[in-house]
Amino acid sequence: MHRPRSEVPGACYHVGTRGNNKQPIFLDDDDRKRFLLLLERAARRHGWLVYAYCLMTNHYHLVLQLSDRGLSRGMCELNGGYAVGFNDRHGRSNHLFGRRFWDRHLDSDAYFNETCRYVVLNPIRVGLEPELGVWRWSSYRATIGDDLAPPFLAVGALLGRFGGSPAEARRAYVRHVSEGRVQRQPLDEPPPT
């Protein structure tokens, strides 16, 4: 039996899900685009502010702030809808995701900032991109203004934590993320629950 999750309205969380037996959950760009559309719908329906995301090969990360509509129902909608479509599209059956999604409450500004940095640096750490800003499937490029931000991404709210003017905030955010790359001190992934 699973323990009840603590879902605090207004609180920020780092959440994610991994593929069953660490198998890929994204086989191509169409899978990733479909996931982002489902994330947009879940964020709108459940009142989430999404500050950062990264779609890897066999898992994904989100940093989000809850509304009073919670987390578990939205994650069930997101993961369930994605898994059904993925299985249908690729002619497969059975579970796509190995376990329930994991979540970690981000209980301080420093922890929040470090987690947002960790999430967008993931592709470099595992060798999917050679340098920062190449991987198309994270929020980093949209946050710094190199790509159009998806409707669900709270770019202004995230950058507001880094400075008063948009230009100053972007520079501070880029510096913050880049310093994390040099330090290479990743957070431990929360254990699956």
Steps between C-alpha positions, in 0.01 A plus 500: 500500500624848414537771760280805446681785330536838661354750255528856631322765291749769399801276567761412239595141412755315292316210338578239241438154367731235355428236238427143605832317547669828400376455142453805273176693534578730206597336172490808278419869489131432436481319835659798672267749329199295603622485860539879510144544369373272775709689756344827381152354547578357845659827615196698388245260651682466831626856534871416498772754439777311319838664561729244336482172314727258323402202287779246499490161327367275775365756748395859543527775762261782587529785749156633573291692749165357605167674516221380725422231237791281605764284340399132490195539277693709252791256492259210450342687209840588351667161538190295423410700190856493373541124560176412318596713199860374498388136508246560224746690282778245536286184496590390849318402817569481875643763728708783359597642838664281762364645822294787625643842434740628762482842656709715729374814673732795435488671836743789450594749229853360483370145454253620235773683306740207521232258381407717201868506409537124548200429276624697199858371538389136486571454125861613545558275800393190308658597167188581295628848422858623473434847639233698673209609282523234230238254636161605362297308755556704813370836612844664489488637143152649552599651834797684349295615200658279230172312437137591533378397846218246510181646652537303825855617577518773768805677357420837657443348843830310486703794370338726760700306759826604330463874441280804454526562128455221243851548356664503844300195610592301187869577548484395866310180411753407227784564745328290770447205266851524353659499844320176576649340192851589613440378855334176391332445834170338401222440744422137570186390323225431749443129544192363323204470734 
